[in-house]
Amino acid sequence: MSASGTERRVRKHIISIRASDDEKHGIRARANAHGLSVGAFLRASALSKPLPRITRFSKEEGQFIALVLASVAALMDEVRRLDNDEAHQRLHKQLLFVRDHCVARLGRRP
């Protein structure tokens, strides 16, 4: 018979802290933003380990960001077809900014 999860567990010690309601909610929110449990988030923070860059998104959020990126790509194609005057260059720069922001929010590089 194999050992149960509890018997195999390496982390045997419990460390508790006191926190206000605001602190508790803030810690949970930051842990969720990094896709970690509160314990994993606090361990990584306390031990100066790098936190994951990629955040978890709901299916709807991911689909929305993909839609925005597709729209930006289509607009950038249209801008490229236009004359290369100063206004079009500014628009192209703004579209690049939106694209880069969306891609960064997904935890990726453009």
C-alpha positions as a Markdown table, in Angstrom:
| # | Residue | x | y | z |
|---|---|---|---|---|
| 1 | Met | 0.0 | 0.0 | 0.0 |
| 2 | Ser | 1.4 | 3.4 | -1.0 |
| 3 | Ala | 1.7 | 6.3 | 1.5 |
| 4 | Ser | -1.1 | 8.9 | 1.5 |
| 5 | Gly | -0.5 | 12.4 | 0.4 |
| 6 | Thr | -0.3 | 13.6 | 4.0 |
| 7 | Glu | 2.4 | 10.9 | 4.8 |
| 8 | Arg | 4.5 | 11.9 | 1.8 |
| 9 | Arg | 4.2 | 15.6 | 2.4 |
| 10 | Val | 7.6 | 17.4 | 2.8 |
| 11 | Arg | 6.2 | 20.5 | 4.4 |
| 12 | Lys | 5.4 | 19.5 | 7.9 |
| 13 | His | 5.4 | 22.9 | 9.7 |
| 14 | Ile | 2.6 | 25.4 | 9.8 |
| 15 | Ile | 3.4 | 29.1 | 10.2 |
| 16 | Ser | 0.4 | 31.4 | 10.9 |
| 17 | Ile | 0.2 | 35.1 | 10.8 |
| 18 | Arg | -2.4 | 37.7 | 11.9 |
| 19 | Ala | -3.8 | 40.0 | 9.2 |
| 20 | Ser | -6.5 | 42.6 | 9.0 |
| 21 | Asp | -9.4 | 42.0 | 6.6 |
| 22 | Asp | -7.8 | 44.4 | 4.1 |
| 23 | Glu | -4.4 | 42.6 | 4.3 |
| 24 | Lys | -6.1 | 39.2 | 3.9 |
| 25 | His | -8.0 | 40.3 | 0.8 |
| 26 | Gly | -4.9 | 42.0 | -0.6 |
| 27 | Ile | -2.8 | 38.9 | -0.1 |
| 28 | Arg | -5.4 | 36.6 | -1.7 |
| 29 | Ala | -5.9 | 39.0 | -4.6 |
| 30 | Arg | -2.1 | 39.1 | -5.3 |
| 31 | Ala | -1.8 | 35.3 | -5.0 |
| 32 | Asn | -4.7 | 34.8 | -7.4 |
| 33 | Ala | -3.2 | 37.3 | -9.8 |
| 34 | His | -0.1 | 35.1 | -10.0 |
| 35 | Gly | -2.1 | 31.9 | -10.2 |
| 36 | Leu | -0.8 | 30.7 | -6.8 |
| 37 | Ser | -2.3 | 29.5 | -3.6 |
| 38 | Val | -1.9 | 31.9 | -0.6 |
| 39 | Gly | 0.7 | 29.6 | 0.9 |
| 40 | Ala | 2.7 | 29.3 | -2.3 |
| 41 | Phe | 2.5 | 33.1 | -2.8 |
| 42 | Leu | 3.7 | 33.8 | 0.8 |
| 43 | Arg | 6.5 | 31.3 | 0.5 |
| 44 | Ala | 7.8 | 32.7 | -2.7 |
| 45 | Ser | 7.5 | 36.3 | -1.4 |
| 46 | Ala | 9.2 | 35.6 | 1.9 |
| 47 | Leu | 12.0 | 33.6 | 0.4 |
| 48 | Ser | 12.6 | 36.1 | -2.4 |
| 49 | Lys | 11.7 | 33.6 | -5.1 |
| 50 | Pro | 10.5 | 35.0 | -8.4 |
| 51 | Leu | 6.8 | 35.0 | -8.8 |
| 52 | Pro | 5.3 | 33.6 | -12.0 |
| 53 | Arg | 4.8 | 36.2 | -14.8 |
| 54 | Ile | 1.8 | 34.5 | -16.3 |
| 55 | Thr | -1.6 | 35.2 | -14.7 |
| 56 | Arg | -4.6 | 33.0 | -15.0 |
| 57 | Phe | -7.5 | 34.3 | -17.0 |
| 58 | Ser | -11.0 | 33.1 | -17.3 |
| 59 | Lys | -12.0 | 31.7 | -20.7 |
| 60 | Glu | -14.0 | 34.8 | -21.4 |
| 61 | Glu | -11.1 | 37.1 | -20.5 |
| 62 | Gly | -8.7 | 35.2 | -22.8 |
| 63 | Gln | -11.3 | 35.3 | -25.6 |
| 64 | Phe | -11.7 | 39.1 | -25.2 |
| 65 | Ile | -8.0 | 39.7 | -25.2 |
| 66 | Ala | -7.7 | 37.6 | -28.4 |
| 67 | Leu | -10.5 | 39.6 | -30.0 |
| 68 | Val | -8.7 | 42.9 | -29.1 |
| 69 | Leu | -5.4 | 41.6 | -30.5 |
| 70 | Ala | -7.1 | 40.4 | -33.7 |
| 71 | Ser | -8.8 | 43.8 | -34.1 |
| 72 | Val | -5.6 | 45.7 | -33.5 |
| 73 | Ala | -3.8 | 43.5 | -36.1 |
| 74 | Ala | -6.5 | 44.2 | -38.7 |
| 75 | Leu | -6.3 | 48.0 | -37.9 |
| 76 | Met | -2.5 | 47.9 | -38.2 |
| 77 | Asp | -2.8 | 46.2 | -41.7 |
| 78 | Glu | -5.2 | 49.0 | -42.7 |
| 79 | Val | -2.8 | 51.7 | -41.4 |
| 80 | Arg | 0.1 | 50.2 | -43.3 |
| 81 | Arg | -1.8 | 50.5 | -46.6 |
| 82 | Leu | -2.3 | 54.3 | -46.0 |
| 83 | Asp | 0.0 | 57.0 | -46.9 |
| 84 | Asn | 2.9 | 57.4 | -44.6 |
| 85 | Asp | 2.2 | 60.8 | -43.1 |
| 86 | Glu | 2.6 | 61.9 | -39.5 |
| 87 | Ala | -1.0 | 61.2 | -38.4 |
| 88 | His | -0.8 | 57.6 | -39.7 |
| 89 | Gln | 2.5 | 57.1 | -38.0 |
| 90 | Arg | 1.0 | 58.3 | -34.7 |
| 91 | Leu | -2.0 | 55.9 | -35.2 |
| 92 | His | 0.4 | 53.0 | -35.9 |
| 93 | Lys | 2.4 | 53.8 | -32.7 |
| 94 | Gln | -0.8 | 53.9 | -30.6 |
| 95 | Leu | -1.9 | 50.5 | -32.1 |
| 96 | Leu | 1.5 | 49.0 | -31.3 |
| 97 | Phe | 1.1 | 50.3 | -27.7 |
| 98 | Val | -2.3 | 48.6 | -27.4 |
| 99 | Arg | -1.0 | 45.4 | -28.9 |
| 100 | Asp | 2.1 | 45.3 | -26.7 |
| 101 | His | -0.1 | 46.0 | -23.6 |
| 102 | Cys | -2.5 | 43.1 | -24.4 |
| 103 | Val | 0.4 | 40.7 | -25.1 |
| 104 | Ala | 2.2 | 41.8 | -21.9 |
| 105 | Arg | -1.0 | 41.2 | -19.9 |
| 106 | Leu | -1.0 | 37.7 | -21.2 |
| 107 | Gly | 2.5 | 37.3 | -19.8 |
| 108 | Arg | 4.1 | 37.1 | -23.2 |
| 109 | Arg | 6.3 | 39.2 | -25.5 |
| 110 | Pro | 5.1 | 40.7 | -28.8 |
